[in-house]
Amino acid sequence: MKKAVVAVLKTRPEKVLKDIPELMEMAGLKEALDTRVTTILKDNISWHFPFLSANTTPWQLEGAIFGLKDAGFGDLVAVHNNTVVTDPFKGGKLNKLAPVYRRHGIPEKYNFLPQDITWEIYQPKARMRALNQIYPEGIRIPTLFHGKNIVHLPTVKCHIYTTTTGSMKNAFGGLLNTRRHYTHSVIHETLVDLLAIQKEIHTGIFTVMDGTLCGNGPGPRTMIPVEKGLILAGYDSVAIDAVAAKIMGFDPFGIDYIRLAHEDGLGIGKIEEIEVVGEDISDMDFRFSVGDNFASRFGNLFWFSSLKSIQKLLFHTPLVYLFVFGSYFYHDRIWWPFVGKRIMEVIKANTVWGRFFAGYPEK
């Protein structure tokens, strides 16, 4: 396997839209993707509320679009998904992503709307670690994804179940249907399986990761945004996730999804085998930690403890709607109005990126 390249740059609001295309070129964009085919933009809306560090930022999206167009990738389409705690329509508006798509004339498709995207059973050529057991009736993927490039747009942040989340985790929503919660007890193996499938169906994979405000704490939603002013890009999903984990302060090879993907030959997870261009990250250590929140304590109890034996009763039956309501109530009715919204007010008042977001065009 060739050595992976990950580009890392320090940036500022007044130059980020120029820096991201440069970053993408440094990371090997033209070699990674095929200009002759459609390129899917897969943003990351972990929460519909405008909570910086949790979601793709408008400058990240717009910079990636500029970079793709500059490199000759003119046929772009956005694909969105929903989850039990996010509304993609609300999220696109509140996070100022929808206006970016409109300004650049990029069509938006939703993988849960049958008029937009159909699903088909796919038989992977690679050995599956988990998905064949989770979906014995067949693994279903969006038909649209075949023969397309994909550009992932995650952020640098922690995650309660996977320690960190980035390029590999960003495929979770787009490539699996609404029953993806079945996979939570084998989430690391699932992410590896999804990367193997991506490599079979896509003509190329590329990632632009936003680290201007990074998420420290029990992500992917209830975090503390930390201003770092970084942007990252790369064609190796494993490598860029490893670099992000390293700068956050984690041992990349100690995170199962990174190690397993490396062992399966799907990418490079060892920092010493990755060529990092741009900034010197050797001394970067944000000293992040994941911690716990209500959702993680519940998940650890029913996904990973001895009680996981009753998962099918709780999550494969209508009882699941009780937990969906609980998650919605905790995140949207308690944490956001009493904690998250106040954090964002501080971020907008006291950080350059918060002020940049507040003034970002809404049309």
N, C-alpha and C positions, 0 to 999 in steps of 0.2 A: 504493500500500500504506500502511495506517495505521501510525503510529508504534508501535513495540513497547514494552511495559512489562515491566521486570524488577524484582522486589522483592528487596532484600537487607537482612537484619537481623543484628545481633549478638545472641547469646543465651547463656544459661547453663543447666546441667542442671535446675535447680529451676524454670525457667520455659519450657523449650523446648516442652513439650506445649501450652502456651497461645500461645506465639509463632508456631508453625507455622500454626495456623488464621488468625491475624491476618495473617501473611505472605501466605497464599493469597488472602485477601480483598483485600489491597492490590494483588496482581498480577492481579486481574480474574477470579477463578475462576468466578463465576456467569455472566459473559458468555462465557467460553471454552467451557463444557461445557453439555450438555443434560440437565436433571434428569429428563427423561422416559425416558431409556434407561439401560441397564447401563453402569457404569464399570469398566474393567479397570485393576487395579493391577499395574504391571509393575516389580517390584523389580529390583535389580541385584546378582547374586551372581557376582562375578568369580572368587571362590575360595571353596570350601566351608569353609576354615578361618576362624576368627573374627579376621580381620586388618583392624582398623579403618582406614578411608580407602579400602579396596578394595571394600567392600560396603555396600549399603543398611544403615543403622543402625536398630535397633528403635524409637528415638524419632522418627526421620524417618518411618518407616512409620506408627507410631501417631499421630503428629501430623497426618499427611496424612489418615488415616481420620477423626480428630476434625474436621478442617477440612471434609472432604467431607460428613460427616453433618450438621454444623452448617449447611451451605449447602443441605441438602435432597437430597443424593445418597445415597439409601438402598440402592440395588441395586448392590452391589460384588462383584467377583470377582477373584481373583488368578490370573495366568497365569505359569507358570514355564517355563524351558527348561533344557537341559543343554548342556555343551560337552565337548570332549575332556579338559579338565582340571578340570571341576567336577562335583560330585554335588549336584543341587538339594535332595534330601531331607536329606542331611548338612548342606548349607549353611544351609538354613532352620532346622535345629535348633541348630547351633553358633553361628549369628549371632543367635539369639533372635528370629527373625522368625516362625517357625511358632507360638509361643505367642501372639503378637500377633493373628495371623489367627484362632486359636481363641477368644481372649477376645472378639473382636468378631463372631464367627459368620460369618466371610467364607470362602466355599468356595475351595479351591485346585485349579486345573487345570494339567495338564502337557502342553505342546504336542507332546511326543514319545510320549505315550500315546494310541493310537487310540480308546480308550474315553472319553477326555476331549475330544479335539479332532481334527477331521478337517481335511484340507488340500484346497485346490482350486486349479486354474490360474486366474490372474488376469491380465487384459490391461489394463495401465495406460493411461489416457488421455494422461498426460503423456509427453513424450519421455524415454526412458531413456538414460542416459549409458553404462551398463555391463551391467545385469542381463539385457537381451535377448541379449547376446553370451555371457554366462556360462551362462545357462540357455536355450539355443535351443529346447528342448522345451517351454518355458513356465515362467513364474514362479509358484511355488506359495506360497500364504499360508494362514493358518488361517481356516477358515470363520467361526469365532466372532467374529473381529475386525470383521466388517462391521456398520456401523450402531451401533457402541459408542463411548463416550468412552474415552480412555486417559490414565492418569496415570503418567508415568515418574518413577522414584525413583533417579537416579544420584548419584554423589558427585563432589566437585571433585578431580580427579586427572589425572596425566599418562598417556600411552599410548605404547608403543614404536613403533607404526605410524602413529598419527594425531596425535601430539604431545599433544593433550588428548582426553578422552572425557567425554561427558555425555548430554544428552537425545537427540541424533541417534543416537549410537552405541548407546544403550540399546534401540533398535528392532531392532538387528542379530540378537540372539538370539531374540526373540519372533516376528519376522516372516519369518525365513528358516529353512530346515530344516537337517538335520545336514550338508549339503554346503556350508555357508556358507564353509568355508575356501577354496573355489574363488575367492572374490572378493578375497582378500587383496592381490593385486598391483594391484587397482583399488579399494582400500578407500574412498578419499575419494569417488569417483564413486558407489560402492555406497551410501554413507550418504545422498547426495543423492537417489538413486533411491528409497530406502526412505522418505525424508521425503515425496517426491512421492506415493508410494503411500499413506502414512498419511493425507495430506490428502484423498485420494479416498475412503478407506474408513471413516474415523472421523468421528463427529459432532463431536468436539472433542479437542484435544491439550493437556495441561497437564503441567508439570514441577515437582516439588519436589526441590531438590538440596541434599545435605548437605555443608556445609563446616566442620563442627565440628572434624573431623580431616581434613586434606587430604593427598593422596598426592603426594609429591615423588620423582621418579626414574623408573626404567624400569617403569612400570605396564603393565597394570592390577593387577598383583599384587606384584611385588618392589620395594616402595617404602619410603620413610621417612615415617611419619605425622607431620604437623605440625599442632599445635593452633592453630586460628584462630577457633573459636566462631561461624562464620557459617552462615546458612541462606539459600537463594535460591529464588525461584519465578517462573514466567512461563508465558504461553500460546504464546510464540514460541520454538520449539526452537532456531532459529538464534541468536536474540538471547541466550537464557540461556547457550548455549554460548560465545558471544562474550564475555559479561560474565565468565564463569568463566575463560576463557582470559586475559582482560585482567588480572584480579586475581592470577592465577598468575604473570604476568610475560611473557606471550607477546603478539605482535601478532595479534589475531584474524583480520585480513584476510590475514595471511601463512600461515594454516592452510587448506589447500585445501578441505576439506569445508565450512568456514564461508563462504569466498569464493564457491565454486561455487553453494551453496544461495542465497546473496544474489543472485548474478547470475541465477539461474533464478526469482527472485521468490518463493521459498519461505519467506522470512523476512528479518530485518534482521541483517546481520553487521558493520555499521560502528558502532562504539561511539558516535560522535557523533550517530547517528540513533536511539539507544535511550534511552528515558526510564527512568532508574534511580531508584526510589523507596526510601525508608528510609535506608540508610547512604550516605554520600558515598564513592564508590570511586575518585575522581579520583587520589588519592595511594596507592592500594593497589597494591603490587607485591611479591609473595611471592618473586620471583627464583627460581622453580622451573626445573629443567632435567630433560630426560628421561634422558639417558645411555643406557647399554647394559647388557644382561645376556646370558646364554647364548642365550635365546630370540630376542632382537632381532638378535644377530649372525647366527644361523642364518637368520632370516627375511629380513634384508637381503640375504643371499647368494642365497637361492633365490626370493624374491619380487620383488626389485627390481634385481638385478645382471644381467649378461649370461647367467647360468645359469638365468634364468627361462624360457628356451626348453625346459627339461626338466621344467617344472612338472607337466605332465599325467602323465608317467612316474612322478614321485615322489608326487603327491598325488591322482591320479584312479585309482590302482590299489591293490591290497592293500599295496604298499610304504608307504602312508600310516600303517599301524599301527605301523611302526618309529618314526616321528616322534611319533605319539601316545604311545607308551611312553616315548620320550625326554623329552617334555614333562612327563609324569606323574612320571617318576623325578627330574627336575631340581627341579620345583616341590615335590612332596610328600615326597620322600625326602632331598633335600639342602637346598634353600633354607628350607623351613618349619622343620624340626627344628633346624637349625644357625644360622639367621639370624632368620627371621620370628617364631618362637615367642619368642625372646629379646627381640626388639624389642617384642612385645606385652606381655611381662612388665614392661618398663620403662614402657611407655605406661600400663598399668593402675596402676602404683605412683606415677607422677609427673605424671599429667594428670587434670584434673577429669572429662574425657570418658571416659578409660580407667576411672576408678573408677566412673563412672556406668554404663558398660557392664557392669562386673563385678557390680554390684548390681542390674542390670535384671531384672525378674521372668522366671522361666523356665517359668511355668505360666499 
